[in-house]
Amino acid sequence: MSGAQLAATDKTFRVLTRDEVDAFNRNGYHFPVRVLSTAEADACREKIESFEFDHGLIMKTPFRNKPHMVFKWANQLIRHPRILDTVEDILGPNLLVWGTSFFIKEPNDPAYVSWHQDSTYWGLSHPDIVTAWIALTQSDIPNGAMRVVPGTHLKDQLPHKDTFAENNLLTRGQEVAVEVQGDKAVDLTLEPGEMSLHHVRIVHGSEPNHANYRRLGLAIRYVPTYVRQTEGPRDYATLVRGRDDYHHFDYEPTPRIDLGAAEVADHKRITEEANKILYRGTDRLES
Ligand SMILES: O=C(O)CCC(=O)C(=O)O
């Protein structure tokens, strides 16, 4: 038995089984994993709704992205031991959070997500990146649950075209420019407090919300510390587990209070830098 095989045999798993990790590597996704109780998920949702009562829909504010920099509850969520234990089973023990984004669809909302690979514009050096998509309401077929095309993460980077379509929730409204076998897609339906995991290269998207209830999810992007940004001088991330022997990213400050002046200023500075990477080659600085 080779050293690598021996290491794989000896590996202990924290949440997933060996078969589930093998299936993730083969299929590019895994779901569902319960990470919060329904009451805990409701408490997060209520925090968002309380913000929205004063400021309007969070999806229309800059805090749609990197909310973990301005809300203490979101910063605690990205460090949740159950999420980290699960992600560690796939990516190993040294983990950064590179980004967080809300994906929220209002009742009867035309908003959708076109077929895409996350890796397209992120500029990150390795495709060893996993998104934990945390459902804070139920996410089902009527309200437009996320859909993935199994095994497509094994393809290389596919060509995409930017559409900037009005109801597309992606930065550039980007979509895969080759045929997608949508009939093979799997619906990642989730209950509040459950999460799905998907690989950065898997082709995925979602339909509009045809239901009369909201769909509220938070996507957390986990990267191992050896990954680096290839498209900018520096990029920012938060170390959430293990050691960082590489220091490829500047660390984001942890919020001391919700929406404090310093927290909001740091969020603005860092998301503006991130947008230079995400919108490179276009004349836009935000969607
Ligand atoms: O929430 C959705 O429908 C899509 C989310 C997505 O594209 C992502 O998390 O990468």
PDBQT file of the ligand as one rigid body, heavy atoms in Angstrom, charges set to zero:
ROOT
HETATM    1  O1  LIG A 301     -28.722  30.185  -4.281  1.00  0.00    +0.000 OA
HETATM    2  C1  LIG A 301     -28.724  29.839  -5.456  1.00  0.00    +0.000 C 
HETATM    3  O2  LIG A 301     -29.756  29.585  -6.060  1.00  0.00    +0.000 OA
HETATM    4  C2  LIG A 301     -27.420  29.712  -6.188  1.00  0.00    +0.000 C 
HETATM    5  C3  LIG A 301     -26.253  29.848  -5.267  1.00  0.00    +0.000 C 
HETATM    6  C4  LIG A 301     -24.949  29.809  -5.962  1.00  0.00    +0.000 C 
HETATM    7  O3  LIG A 301     -24.835  29.953  -7.154  1.00  0.00    +0.000 OA
HETATM    8  C5  LIG A 301     -23.767  29.577  -5.149  1.00  0.00    +0.000 C 
HETATM    9  O4  LIG A 301     -23.861  29.509  -3.927  1.00  0.00    +0.000 OA
HETATM   10  O5  LIG A 301     -22.670  29.417  -5.719  1.00  0.00    +0.000 OA
ENDROOT
TORSDOF 0
